[in-house]
Amino acid sequence: MSVPPAAATTTPRLPAPSAVLEVLHPITWFPPMWAFACGIVSSGVPLAERWGVVIVGIVLCGPLLVATSQVVNDWFDRHVDAINEPDRPIPSGRIPGRWGLYLSVLWTLVSLLVASTLGAWVLGAAAVGLVLAWMYSAPPFRLKQNGWLGNAACAVTYEGFAWFTGAAVMLAGLPPWWIVALALLYSAGAHGIMTLNDFKSIEGDIRTGVGSLPVKLGVDRAAQVACAVMAAPQLVVIALHLSWGRPIAAGVVGLVLAAQAALMVRFLKSPVEKATWFSGLGVTLYVLGMMASAVAVASFVAPLAGAAA
């Protein structure tokens, strides 16, 4: 006996939990969670004093804020993905109908709700980050179409806002200027890291009209820009540590920068072939320098705070 058409359509189609998890891209949560940890360390506040809000902050940075940016991006890229990656959850129908949009809105609202429990500065940073996440993917802005603007939005949210949030959570207020300065400098360097990711999708970007830096500047020029943008902020960080009387921290950052420079030489010879290789090794060194800087700041946050007062 055949099933009547009306009966066949009465069962609502809901996305499977596995598809929801996939569209939230857990693998992308680590970078902001690491930056959040740098913010925690840089605050100089013992973890035991604020462990509860630390857990909430970790959830906010990774499974909420970054996950929101990922599902928003997948929703607004669904037509392109239907051509290039049809097995993804939204174009494949594993997340049916408009559930991609519903999840985007839901994760945005939950992120704001959780951020509001951590204080005004955290809520403000989260709100700005969410606005940038939507502007990155959604028309009419589509910042991702411009390699300069799109990479800047990703860099500042993944690194700077996450670092700022970690420090703000621990200090229960606005972090001091030296913490903000480090967060901004490492955000600037992360712009170069974001450019490295663009080398693997040059052909697709050309076809879909995405103006990534390798497309706009050419492969060789974009590689040079990526390396310069990664290196220059770290040189400023070294100078700051020296001015603060922290030669060990300056030396550590200098060593990891020197190691990155050695890798850059090979990367610049064949950017397309070596981009993923350099990203894996160079970024690891980069984030080690971030943590070294955070430790150095934590060691003198109290004396500097007293001097500033």
C-alpha positions, 0 to 999 in steps of 0.5 A: 500500500502506498503512503498518501502524499500528505502523510509523507510530508507530516514528519518534520525534518530536523538536522541530525546532531552529527550534522550540527556538530559538523557545521560548527567545525570544532577543529576551528575552535582551538586558535581562539581558545589558545588566545583566550588562554594567553589572556588568562595567563597575561592577567596575572590572576591565579586560575584558582580564583576564577576557575568558574568564569574561565570554563564559561569563557572557554565555552564562549570563545570556541563552541559558541563564538567561533562556532557561530562564525562557522555556521554563518559562513556555511549558510551564506556559502551554501550555493558555492559549496553545492558546486565545490563541496556538495557533501557539506551538511547544508548543500547535501541536505543533512541540515535541511531547509533553512536550519542553517540560518536558524542555527546561525541566529540561535548560536548568535543569541546564545553567545550574547546571553553567555557573554552577558554573564561575564561582564560588560567588556566581555559582552561588548567584545563578543557583540563586536566579534559577532557583528564582524562574523556576520559581515564577513559572510553575509551580503551586502558586506561579504568581507571575505570577498576582500582579502585585506578586510576579510583576513583582518576581521578573522585575525582580530576576532580569533586572536585579539578579541579572544585574548582581550576576553581572557584577560577581562574575565580574570580581571573582571574589567578592562585589561591594562594597556600592555595586555591590549597592546599585545593582543592587538599586535598578535592580531595584526600578525595573524592577518598574515596567517589567514593569508596562508590559508588562501593559497590552497583555494586560489583556483576556486577563489578566481572562479567565484570572484573572491579577492583573496590576496593571492588572487589580488596580488599574485602568488609571490607578492602575497607570500611576501606580504604574509611573511612581512605581516607575520614578522613585523608585529613580533619585532614590535613585541620584542622591542616592548619586552626589552623596554619593559626589562624582560630580556628573556621574553624578548629572547624567546620571541626572537628565537621563535621569529628566527625559526619562522624566518628560516621556514619563510625562506623555503615558503617564499620559493614555492608558496602554493606548494609550501603554504600548508607546510609553513602554516603548520610549523610557522603558526606553531612557533607563532603561538608559542611566542604568544604564550611566552609574551603572556607569561612575561606580562603576568610577571610584572602586571602588578608592579606596572599597574602600581606605577600607572596608578 
